Amino acid sequence: NFVSVEAPAMGKLPIKATVIHLTEGPTDSWAAVFTSNKFPGCPVIVGKSRLSGGHPLQAIVINNKVSNVCPGGDGIAAAELVCEAVATNLNLSGGANSVLPSST
């Protein structure tokens, strides 16, 4: 079992996001549901990659009220950068691969 707790230690974020830190440590017991849209947003693409990679999960980052399906530039790199920032700020042992990006 794990209890998800938002990560207030990260302070005010420069983006509209919710960060959930799984404080009881990494878990291999996780699943995700993704859109069946043929043109998913970059967080969905990265999230599917995380799920298929089988990495333990330590945090979830959800961008709120931001449509990022066509962000311009390299949206996958941007989603990975957000995951890396979360992993760094929470000192996650699994690094960016342990952060699941999501989008509302």
Phi and psi in radians as a Rosetta constraint file:
Dihedral C 1 N 2 CA 2 C 2 CIRCULARHARMONIC -2.504 0.35
Dihedral N 2 CA 2 C 2 N 3 CIRCULARHARMONIC 2.692 0.35
Dihedral C 2 N 3 CA 3 C 3 CIRCULARHARMONIC -2.031 0.35
Dihedral N 3 CA 3 C 3 N 4 CIRCULARHARMONIC 2.159 0.35
Dihedral C 3 N 4 CA 4 C 4 CIRCULARHARMONIC -1.492 0.35
Dihedral N 4 CA 4 C 4 N 5 CIRCULARHARMONIC 2.405 0.35
Dihedral C 4 N 5 CA 5 C 5 CIRCULARHARMONIC -2.343 0.35
Dihedral N 5 CA 5 C 5 N 6 CIRCULARHARMONIC 2.298 0.35
Dihedral C 5 N 6 CA 6 C 6 CIRCULARHARMONIC -1.094 0.35
Dihedral N 6 CA 6 C 6 N 7 CIRCULARHARMONIC 2.668 0.35
Dihedral C 6 N 7 CA 7 C 7 CIRCULARHARMONIC -1.716 0.35
Dihedral N 7 CA 7 C 7 N 8 CIRCULARHARMONIC 1.419 0.35
Dihedral C 7 N 8 CA 8 C 8 CIRCULARHARMONIC -1.188 0.35
Dihedral N 8 CA 8 C 8 N 9 CIRCULARHARMONIC -0.316 0.35
Dihedral C 8 N 9 CA 9 C 9 CIRCULARHARMONIC -1.103 0.35
Dihedral N 9 CA 9 C 9 N 10 CIRCULARHARMONIC -0.322 0.35
Dihedral C 9 N 10 CA 10 C 10 CIRCULARHARMONIC -1.376 0.35
Dihedral N 10 CA 10 C 10 N 11 CIRCULARHARMONIC -0.187 0.35
Dihedral C 10 N 11 CA 11 C 11 CIRCULARHARMONIC 1.212 0.35
Dihedral N 11 CA 11 C 11 N 12 CIRCULARHARMONIC -2.839 0.35
Dihedral C 11 N 12 CA 12 C 12 CIRCULARHARMONIC -1.241 0.35
Dihedral N 12 CA 12 C 12 N 13 CIRCULARHARMONIC 2.195 0.35
Dihedral C 12 N 13 CA 13 C 13 CIRCULARHARMONIC -1.590 0.35
Dihedral N 13 CA 13 C 13 N 14 CIRCULARHARMONIC 2.558 0.35
Dihedral C 13 N 14 CA 14 C 14 CIRCULARHARMONIC -1.309 0.35
Dihedral N 14 CA 14 C 14 N 15 CIRCULARHARMONIC -0.083 0.35
Dihedral C 14 N 15 CA 15 C 15 CIRCULARHARMONIC -2.152 0.35
Dihedral N 15 CA 15 C 15 N 16 CIRCULARHARMONIC 2.814 0.35
Dihedral C 15 N 16 CA 16 C 16 CIRCULARHARMONIC -1.428 0.35
Dihedral N 16 CA 16 C 16 N 17 CIRCULARHARMONIC 1.805 0.35
Dihedral C 16 N 17 CA 17 C 17 CIRCULARHARMONIC -2.603 0.35
Dihedral N 17 CA 17 C 17 N 18 CIRCULARHARMONIC 2.700 0.35
Dihedral C 17 N 18 CA 18 C 18 CIRCULARHARMONIC -2.015 0.35
Dihedral N 18 CA 18 C 18 N 19 CIRCULARHARMONIC 2.280 0.35
Dihedral C 18 N 19 CA 19 C 19 CIRCULARHARMONIC -2.006 0.35
Dihedral N 19 CA 19 C 19 N 20 CIRCULARHARMONIC 2.195 0.35
Dihedral C 19 N 20 CA 20 C 20 CIRCULARHARMONIC -1.981 0.35
Dihedral N 20 CA 20 C 20 N 21 CIRCULARHARMONIC 2.115 0.35
Dihedral C 20 N 21 CA 21 C 21 CIRCULARHARMONIC -1.807 0.35
Dihedral N 21 CA 21 C 21 N 22 CIRCULARHARMONIC 2.149 0.35
Dihedral C 21 N 22 CA 22 C 22 CIRCULARHARMONIC -1.459 0.35
Dihedral N 22 CA 22 C 22 N 23 CIRCULARHARMONIC 1.598 0.35
Dihedral C 22 N 23 CA 23 C 23 CIRCULARHARMONIC -1.256 0.35
Dihedral N 23 CA 23 C 23 N 24 CIRCULARHARMONIC -0.240 0.35
Dihedral C 23 N 24 CA 24 C 24 CIRCULARHARMONIC -1.511 0.35
Dihedral N 24 CA 24 C 24 N 25 CIRCULARHARMONIC 0.191 0.35
Dihedral C 24 N 25 CA 25 C 25 CIRCULARHARMONIC 1.786 0.35
Dihedral N 25 CA 25 C 25 N 26 CIRCULARHARMONIC 3.082 0.35
Dihedral C 25 N 26 CA 26 C 26 CIRCULARHARMONIC -1.086 0.35
Dihedral N 26 CA 26 C 26 N 27 CIRCULARHARMONIC 2.567 0.35
Dihedral C 26 N 27 CA 27 C 27 CIRCULARHARMONIC -2.262 0.35
Dihedral N 27 CA 27 C 27 N 28 CIRCULARHARMONIC 2.394 0.35
Dihedral C 27 N 28 CA 28 C 28 CIRCULARHARMONIC -1.564 0.35
Dihedral N 28 CA 28 C 28 N 29 CIRCULARHARMONIC -0.185 0.35
Dihedral C 28 N 29 CA 29 C 29 CIRCULARHARMONIC -1.644 0.35
Dihedral N 29 CA 29 C 29 N 30 CIRCULARHARMONIC 1.465 0.35
Dihedral C 29 N 30 CA 30 C 30 CIRCULARHARMONIC -2.610 0.35
Dihedral N 30 CA 30 C 30 N 31 CIRCULARHARMONIC 2.723 0.35
Dihedral C 30 N 31 CA 31 C 31 CIRCULARHARMONIC -2.479 0.35
Dihedral N 31 CA 31 C 31 N 32 CIRCULARHARMONIC 2.936 0.35
Dihedral C 31 N 32 CA 32 C 32 CIRCULARHARMONIC -2.570 0.35
Dihedral N 32 CA 32 C 32 N 33 CIRCULARHARMONIC 2.685 0.35
Dihedral C 32 N 33 CA 33 C 33 CIRCULARHARMONIC -2.059 0.35
Dihedral N 33 CA 33 C 33 N 34 CIRCULARHARMONIC 2.256 0.35
Dihedral C 33 N 34 CA 34 C 34 CIRCULARHARMONIC -2.066 0.35
Dihedral N 34 CA 34 C 34 N 35 CIRCULARHARMONIC 2.750 0.35
Dihedral C 34 N 35 CA 35 C 35 CIRCULARHARMONIC -1.072 0.35
Dihedral N 35 CA 35 C 35 N 36 CIRCULARHARMONIC 2.645 0.35
Dihedral C 35 N 36 CA 36 C 36 CIRCULARHARMONIC -1.696 0.35
Dihedral N 36 CA 36 C 36 N 37 CIRCULARHARMONIC 0.160 0.35
Dihedral C 36 N 37 CA 37 C 37 CIRCULARHARMONIC -0.987 0.35
Dihedral N 37 CA 37 C 37 N 38 CIRCULARHARMONIC 2.399 0.35
Dihedral C 37 N 38 CA 38 C 38 CIRCULARHARMONIC -1.294 0.35
Dihedral N 38 CA 38 C 38 N 39 CIRCULARHARMONIC -0.177 0.35
Dihedral C 38 N 39 CA 39 C 39 CIRCULARHARMONIC -2.283 0.35
Dihedral N 39 CA 39 C 39 N 40 CIRCULARHARMONIC 1.237 0.35
Dihedral C 39 N 40 CA 40 C 40 CIRCULARHARMONIC -1.301 0.35
Dihedral N 40 CA 40 C 40 N 41 CIRCULARHARMONIC 2.755 0.35
Dihedral C 40 N 41 CA 41 C 41 CIRCULARHARMONIC -1.210 0.35
Dihedral N 41 CA 41 C 41 N 42 CIRCULARHARMONIC 2.836 0.35
Dihedral C 41 N 42 CA 42 C 42 CIRCULARHARMONIC -1.048 0.35
Dihedral N 42 CA 42 C 42 N 43 CIRCULARHARMONIC -0.673 0.35
Dihedral C 42 N 43 CA 43 C 43 CIRCULARHARMONIC -1.049 0.35
Dihedral N 43 CA 43 C 43 N 44 CIRCULARHARMONIC -0.564 0.35
Dihedral C 43 N 44 CA 44 C 44 CIRCULARHARMONIC -1.173 0.35
Dihedral N 44 CA 44 C 44 N 45 CIRCULARHARMONIC -0.763 0.35
Dihedral C 44 N 45 CA 45 C 45 CIRCULARHARMONIC -1.073 0.35
Dihedral N 45 CA 45 C 45 N 46 CIRCULARHARMONIC -0.805 0.35
Dihedral C 45 N 46 CA 46 C 46 CIRCULARHARMONIC -1.152 0.35
Dihedral N 46 CA 46 C 46 N 47 CIRCULARHARMONIC -0.721 0.35
Dihedral C 46 N 47 CA 47 C 47 CIRCULARHARMONIC -1.073 0.35
Dihedral N 47 CA 47 C 47 N 48 CIRCULARHARMONIC -0.738 0.35
Dihedral C 47 N 48 CA 48 C 48 CIRCULARHARMONIC -1.088 0.35
Dihedral N 48 CA 48 C 48 N 49 CIRCULARHARMONIC -0.650 0.35
Dihedral C 48 N 49 CA 49 C 49 CIRCULARHARMONIC -1.143 0.35
Dihedral N 49 CA 49 C 49 N 50 CIRCULARHARMONIC -0.711 0.35
Dihedral C 49 N 50 CA 50 C 50 CIRCULARHARMONIC -1.077 0.35
Dihedral N 50 CA 50 C 50 N 51 CIRCULARHARMONIC -0.782 0.35
Dihedral C 50 N 51 CA 51 C 51 CIRCULARHARMONIC -1.111 0.35
Dihedral N 51 CA 51 C 51 N 52 CIRCULARHARMONIC -0.802 0.35
Dihedral C 51 N 52 CA 52 C 52 CIRCULARHARMONIC -1.231 0.35
Dihedral N 52 CA 52 C 52 N 53 CIRCULARHARMONIC -0.429 0.35
Dihedral C 52 N 53 CA 53 C 53 CIRCULARHARMONIC -1.312 0.35
Dihedral N 53 CA 53 C 53 N 54 CIRCULARHARMONIC -0.305 0.35
Dihedral C 53 N 54 CA 54 C 54 CIRCULARHARMONIC 1.243 0.35
Dihedral N 54 CA 54 C 54 N 55 CIRCULARHARMONIC 0.364 0.35
Dihedral C 54 N 55 CA 55 C 55 CIRCULARHARMONIC -1.312 0.35
Dihedral N 55 CA 55 C 55 N 56 CIRCULARHARMONIC 2.513 0.35
Dihedral C 55 N 56 CA 56 C 56 CIRCULARHARMONIC -1.083 0.35
Dihedral N 56 CA 56 C 56 N 57 CIRCULARHARMONIC 2.584 0.35
Dihedral C 56 N 57 CA 57 C 57 CIRCULARHARMONIC -1.773 0.35
Dihedral N 57 CA 57 C 57 N 58 CIRCULARHARMONIC 2.375 0.35
Dihedral C 57 N 58 CA 58 C 58 CIRCULARHARMONIC -2.156 0.35
Dihedral N 58 CA 58 C 58 N 59 CIRCULARHARMONIC -0.336 0.35
Dihedral C 58 N 59 CA 59 C 59 CIRCULARHARMONIC -2.784 0.35
Dihedral N 59 CA 59 C 59 N 60 CIRCULARHARMONIC 2.768 0.35
Dihedral C 59 N 60 CA 60 C 60 CIRCULARHARMONIC -2.223 0.35
Dihedral N 60 CA 60 C 60 N 61 CIRCULARHARMONIC 2.367 0.35
Dihedral C 60 N 61 CA 61 C 61 CIRCULARHARMONIC -2.118 0.35
Dihedral N 61 CA 61 C 61 N 62 CIRCULARHARMONIC 2.196 0.35
Dihedral C 61 N 62 CA 62 C 62 CIRCULARHARMONIC -2.053 0.35
Dihedral N 62 CA 62 C 62 N 63 CIRCULARHARMONIC 2.054 0.35
Dihedral C 62 N 63 CA 63 C 63 CIRCULARHARMONIC -1.432 0.35
Dihedral N 63 CA 63 C 63 N 64 CIRCULARHARMONIC 2.246 0.35
Dihedral C 63 N 64 CA 64 C 64 CIRCULARHARMONIC -1.847 0.35
Dihedral N 64 CA 64 C 64 N 65 CIRCULARHARMONIC 2.365 0.35
Dihedral C 64 N 65 CA 65 C 65 CIRCULARHARMONIC 1.028 0.35
Dihedral N 65 CA 65 C 65 N 66 CIRCULARHARMONIC 0.526 0.35
Dihedral C 65 N 66 CA 66 C 66 CIRCULARHARMONIC -2.278 0.35
Dihedral N 66 CA 66 C 66 N 67 CIRCULARHARMONIC 1.990 0.35
Dihedral C 66 N 67 CA 67 C 67 CIRCULARHARMONIC -1.449 0.35
Dihedral N 67 CA 67 C 67 N 68 CIRCULARHARMONIC 2.055 0.35
Dihedral C 67 N 68 CA 68 C 68 CIRCULARHARMONIC -2.214 0.35
Dihedral N 68 CA 68 C 68 N 69 CIRCULARHARMONIC 0.518 0.35
Dihedral C 68 N 69 CA 69 C 69 CIRCULARHARMONIC -1.160 0.35
Dihedral N 69 CA 69 C 69 N 70 CIRCULARHARMONIC -0.682 0.35
Dihedral C 69 N 70 CA 70 C 70 CIRCULARHARMONIC -2.166 0.35
Dihedral N 70 CA 70 C 70 N 71 CIRCULARHARMONIC 1.274 0.35
Dihedral C 70 N 71 CA 71 C 71 CIRCULARHARMONIC -1.306 0.35
Dihedral N 71 CA 71 C 71 N 72 CIRCULARHARMONIC -0.222 0.35
Dihedral C 71 N 72 CA 72 C 72 CIRCULARHARMONIC 1.402 0.35
Dihedral N 72 CA 72 C 72 N 73 CIRCULARHARMONIC 2.629 0.35
Dihedral C 72 N 73 CA 73 C 73 CIRCULARHARMONIC 1.202 0.35
Dihedral N 73 CA 73 C 73 N 74 CIRCULARHARMONIC -2.585 0.35
Dihedral C 73 N 74 CA 74 C 74 CIRCULARHARMONIC -1.818 0.35
Dihedral N 74 CA 74 C 74 N 75 CIRCULARHARMONIC 1.585 0.35
Dihedral C 74 N 75 CA 75 C 75 CIRCULARHARMONIC -1.142 0.35
Dihedral N 75 CA 75 C 75 N 76 CIRCULARHARMONIC -0.570 0.35
Dihedral C 75 N 76 CA 76 C 76 CIRCULARHARMONIC -1.167 0.35
Dihedral N 76 CA 76 C 76 N 77 CIRCULARHARMONIC -0.736 0.35
Dihedral C 76 N 77 CA 77 C 77 CIRCULARHARMONIC -1.095 0.35
Dihedral N 77 CA 77 C 77 N 78 CIRCULARHARMONIC -0.663 0.35
Dihedral C 77 N 78 CA 78 C 78 CIRCULARHARMONIC -1.148 0.35
Dihedral N 78 CA 78 C 78 N 79 CIRCULARHARMONIC -0.734 0.35
Dihedral C 78 N 79 CA 79 C 79 CIRCULARHARMONIC -1.104 0.35
Dihedral N 79 CA 79 C 79 N 80 CIRCULARHARMONIC -0.710 0.35
Dihedral C 79 N 80 CA 80 C 80 CIRCULARHARMONIC -1.136 0.35
Dihedral N 80 CA 80 C 80 N 81 CIRCULARHARMONIC -0.662 0.35
Dihedral C 80 N 81 CA 81 C 81 CIRCULARHARMONIC -1.104 0.35
Dihedral N 81 CA 81 C 81 N 82 CIRCULARHARMONIC -0.715 0.35
Dihedral C 81 N 82 CA 82 C 82 CIRCULARHARMONIC -1.107 0.35
Dihedral N 82 CA 82 C 82 N 83 CIRCULARHARMONIC -0.761 0.35
Dihedral C 82 N 83 CA 83 C 83 CIRCULARHARMONIC -1.076 0.35
Dihedral N 83 CA 83 C 83 N 84 CIRCULARHARMONIC -0.710 0.35
Dihedral C 83 N 84 CA 84 C 84 CIRCULARHARMONIC -1.118 0.35
Dihedral N 84 CA 84 C 84 N 85 CIRCULARHARMONIC -0.732 0.35
Dihedral C 84 N 85 CA 85 C 85 CIRCULARHARMONIC -1.099 0.35
Dihedral N 85 CA 85 C 85 N 86 CIRCULARHARMONIC -0.726 0.35
Dihedral C 85 N 86 CA 86 C 86 CIRCULARHARMONIC -1.105 0.35
Dihedral N 86 CA 86 C 86 N 87 CIRCULARHARMONIC -0.833 0.35
Dihedral C 86 N 87 CA 87 C 87 CIRCULARHARMONIC -1.050 0.35
Dihedral N 87 CA 87 C 87 N 88 CIRCULARHARMONIC -0.720 0.35
Dihedral C 87 N 88 CA 88 C 88 CIRCULARHARMONIC -1.163 0.35
Dihedral N 88 CA 88 C 88 N 89 CIRCULARHARMONIC -0.822 0.35
Dihedral C 88 N 89 CA 89 C 89 CIRCULARHARMONIC -1.200 0.35
Dihedral N 89 CA 89 C 89 N 90 CIRCULARHARMONIC -0.481 0.35
Dihedral C 89 N 90 CA 90 C 90 CIRCULARHARMONIC -1.708 0.35
Dihedral N 90 CA 90 C 90 N 91 CIRCULARHARMONIC 0.053 0.35
Dihedral C 90 N 91 CA 91 C 91 CIRCULARHARMONIC 0.918 0.35
Dihedral N 91 CA 91 C 91 N 92 CIRCULARHARMONIC 0.865 0.35
Dihedral C 91 N 92 CA 92 C 92 CIRCULARHARMONIC -1.382 0.35
Dihedral N 92 CA 92 C 92 N 93 CIRCULARHARMONIC 2.242 0.35
Dihedral C 92 N 93 CA 93 C 93 CIRCULARHARMONIC -1.124 0.35
Dihedral N 93 CA 93 C 93 N 94 CIRCULARHARMONIC -0.483 0.35
Dihedral C 93 N 94 CA 94 C 94 CIRCULARHARMONIC -1.508 0.35
Dihedral N 94 CA 94 C 94 N 95 CIRCULARHARMONIC -0.027 0.35
Dihedral C 94 N 95 CA 95 C 95 CIRCULARHARMONIC 1.120 0.35
Dihedral N 95 CA 95 C 95 N 96 CIRCULARHARMONIC -2.782 0.35
Dihedral C 95 N 96 CA 96 C 96 CIRCULARHARMONIC -1.076 0.35
Dihedral N 96 CA 96 C 96 N 97 CIRCULARHARMONIC -0.497 0.35
Dihedral C 96 N 97 CA 97 C 97 CIRCULARHARMONIC -1.148 0.35
Dihedral N 97 CA 97 C 97 N 98 CIRCULARHARMONIC -0.265 0.35
Dihedral C 97 N 98 CA 98 C 98 CIRCULARHARMONIC -1.669 0.35
Dihedral N 98 CA 98 C 98 N 99 CIRCULARHARMONIC 0.111 0.35
Dihedral C 98 N 99 CA 99 C 99 CIRCULARHARMONIC -1.927 0.35
Dihedral N 99 CA 99 C 99 N 100 CIRCULARHARMONIC 2.196 0.35
Dihedral C 99 N 100 CA 100 C 100 CIRCULARHARMONIC -1.702 0.35
Dihedral N 100 CA 100 C 100 N 101 CIRCULARHARMONIC 2.035 0.35
Dihedral C 100 N 101 CA 101 C 101 CIRCULARHARMONIC -1.433 0.35
Dihedral N 101 CA 101 C 101 N 102 CIRCULARHARMONIC 2.559 0.35
Dihedral C 101 N 102 CA 102 C 102 CIRCULARHARMONIC -2.526 0.35
Dihedral N 102 CA 102 C 102 N 103 CIRCULARHARMONIC 2.821 0.35
Dihedral C 102 N 103 CA 103 C 103 CIRCULARHARMONIC -2.461 0.35
Dihedral N 103 CA 103 C 103 N 104 CIRCULARHARMONIC 2.423 0.35
